[in-house]
Amino acid sequence: MEKFSLEALAREHLERAAAASSGRSAATVYGGHEHALRQTLIALVSGAGLTEHTSPGEATLVVLRGRVRLHANEISWDGRTGDLLVIPQARHSLDALEDSVVLLTVAT
């Protein structure tokens, strides 16, 4: 059994994101390419984001801190701390409306 403090990881990666030219930092918390399930913590400073991309499988996003906007096609969804967003099976992007940390879960 493994245990992680998502709160501690969120603080650490927000600091890294603030120092990075991209305004973001990420770490795989569980899984990876050899697993069907992958969970990745992503920290984004306000104004940073992830450009449009496709998802390799079913995916959700839990907002651990801050406020983000998920875009797919012509629709957008806002997520705040504590929200769970189901990522559509369409090309999508993500923008941080304020300093934010999300937990991305993907099942391939």
PEUR-V892954 format. One line per field, one symbol per residue. psi: psi as a letter, one per 20 degrees, with the letter a starting at -180 (. if undefined). burial: I if it has 16 or more other C-alpha atoms within 10 Angstrom, else O. A space follows every 50 residues. Layout:
BEGIN
psi->???
burial->???
END
This chain:
BEGIN
psi->pqpqohgghggghhggghiqhijrqqpphqbahiqhppppppppqpirap rprqpjaqqrppohpbprppppcjqqppprpiqppppqlrprrppoirpq pqopppp.
burial->OOOOOOOOIIOOIIIIIIOOOOIIIIOOIOOOOOOOIIIIIIIIIIOIIO OOOOOOOOIIIIIIIIIIIIIIOOOOOOIIOOOIIOIIOOOIIIIIIIII IIIIIIOO
END
